[in-house]
Amino acid sequence: MSDPQAVKTEILRLTREYSRQVHGAFRPAADAHRQAWQPGTTIPYAGRVFTEDEVEAAVSATLDFWLTLGQEGEAFQKELAAFLGVRHSLLVNSGSSANLIAISSLTSPKLPEARRIRPGDEVITVAAGFPTTVAPIVQVGAVPVFIDADPITGNARCEQLEAAYQLGKTKAVMMAHALGNPFDLAATLAFCRKYNLWLVEDNCDALGCTYSMPRPLAESLGFTENSPGLDEGADRVVRWTGTWGDISTQSFYPPHHLTMGEGGAVNIVRDQKLKVIAESFRDWGRDCWCPSGIDNTCNKRFGWQLGELPQGYDHKYTYSHLGFNLKPLDPQAAIGRVQLRRLPEFIEARKHNWETLRRGLARHENVLDFALPTHATAWDVELGFSWDDSGCRTNCAWFGFKIAVKPGAPFSRTELAQELDRNRIGNRMLFGGNLLRQPAFVQMRRDNPEALRVVGEMVGSDEIMSSTLFLGTYPGLTFSMLEEEIRVVSEYAFLFASGK
Ligand SMILES: Cc1ncc(COP(=O)(O)O)c(C=O)c1O
């Protein structure tokens, strides 16, 4: 074959054929060609879900061999931003990098002095969760101030925000929507508006979750529009999580709502200035915003005078921040673009799987506590959720199915986890539990007691650490896998309930 395009077409045809033959177990559970799960084999808590489309996209982009972020990356950024309805999405190489860029951006001298995070300033966060929601706060020289988490929702106890505030010190709130359960955005936004604080939403586990509030409340917080494709009627505003704060972050590591192997994104919700700053931190700290391989987008590459550089010094090599290089590769973006097209189906699958597990395990409420979405007060087999009287609602694209072993139960969380392991059922803790008890944070405090601040007792976070685990809800779980999970948990719970 002498026509390179024909060679590529043939390679991609064979790639699809290969992938169909070997990757059948990774197809979405609802796919007709999905390889059946074999009883007795592992049921992962999460993982890649893909078809030959993703493999073809990866191979095609690899053959093009642009390698660094290029056309596919550009397209992915636009498509993700359009899906969420945010001003910009910047692709990065992980969710942790996204958090690092998000908080670093708020230290920029390009921001108004009163709002800029300076060394020693405080950022309010939550004690229970994933370490790299918090570590970047420390890495930029700020002080994390911890509030507690609620063991049922897994989210911050937002009523503690006021107690965490310090005039002149507090600059931002940065928290995650735990396991795909939105935190109380109405309370958090009201607090941020009151004191003119930034809100960074770590949306790594919550792509596809929505939060809604009555229109007058939304308008009082500055929101008039729904996110694209969402509607709960004229008297409510409904938006994706990750679009309420100033900046939000995504992870595209395999267990997350969509994957490109490694990857993440920083979403700039409204403010164009934050986009330029975040991009600078991602791309070595440079002042220039030309895409890779392009020069002179500003039309005055040799016309700037910044810092103490000589007039006309090359803008491409002018650095306004102490930045990083946290870009992913273009083939990753190519995979992500296919995954993004599947996102609506993935979101529905996660909701459906959570519901199946909740119904299947409902009779074990004597020994197990199940998660409630923020603002829900109860769940009932017939009626679904009941809601508090805030008027706010959450709709969770669950990252996981959270179970807490009740205090009086005749088995512990660890014993339940061991039973699940014996039966090859993937399970995880709520990440680091109470992060303050992790060796890294204990050491940090020992080295410098002023390096962090804790507001009250972290009772809920400790409870999450000692009594909680979660099962998967990812779109690769077939009905027989979910049935097996329900059988194993039920037999274990009944064994004890019957006193054997
Ligand atoms: C809430 C939260 N934030 C950040 C991250 C980090 O994402 P990544 O693994 O892509 O660095 C994770 C990872 O799972 C997470 O759960």
PDBQT file of the ligand as one rigid body, heavy atoms in Angstrom, charges set to zero:
ROOT
HETATM    1  C1  LIG A 601     -12.156  14.269  45.339  1.00  0.00    +0.000 C 
HETATM    2  C2  LIG A 601     -10.900  13.981  44.574  1.00  0.00    +0.000 A 
HETATM    3  N1  LIG A 601     -10.107  14.999  44.242  1.00  0.00    +0.000 NA
HETATM    4  C3  LIG A 601      -8.960  14.799  43.538  1.00  0.00    +0.000 A 
HETATM    5  C4  LIG A 601      -8.589  13.544  43.138  1.00  0.00    +0.000 A 
HETATM    6  C5  LIG A 601      -7.316  13.363  42.384  1.00  0.00    +0.000 C 
HETATM    7  O1  LIG A 601      -7.494  12.969  41.053  1.00  0.00    +0.000 OA
HETATM    8  P1  LIG A 601      -6.296  12.276  40.245  1.00  0.00    +0.000 P 
HETATM    9  O2  LIG A 601      -6.206  10.866  40.719  1.00  0.00    +0.000 OA
HETATM   10  O3  LIG A 601      -6.699  12.367  38.818  1.00  0.00    +0.000 OA
HETATM   11  O4  LIG A 601      -5.064  13.030  40.549  1.00  0.00    +0.000 OA
HETATM   12  C6  LIG A 601      -9.389  12.450  43.468  1.00  0.00    +0.000 A 
HETATM   13  C7  LIG A 601      -8.994  11.094  43.038  1.00  0.00    +0.000 C 
HETATM   14  O5  LIG A 601      -9.735  10.159  42.993  1.00  0.00    +0.000 OA
HETATM   15  C8  LIG A 601     -10.574  12.670  44.204  1.00  0.00    +0.000 A 
HETATM   16  O6  LIG A 601     -11.373  11.657  44.561  1.00  0.00    +0.000 OA
ENDROOT
TORSDOF 0
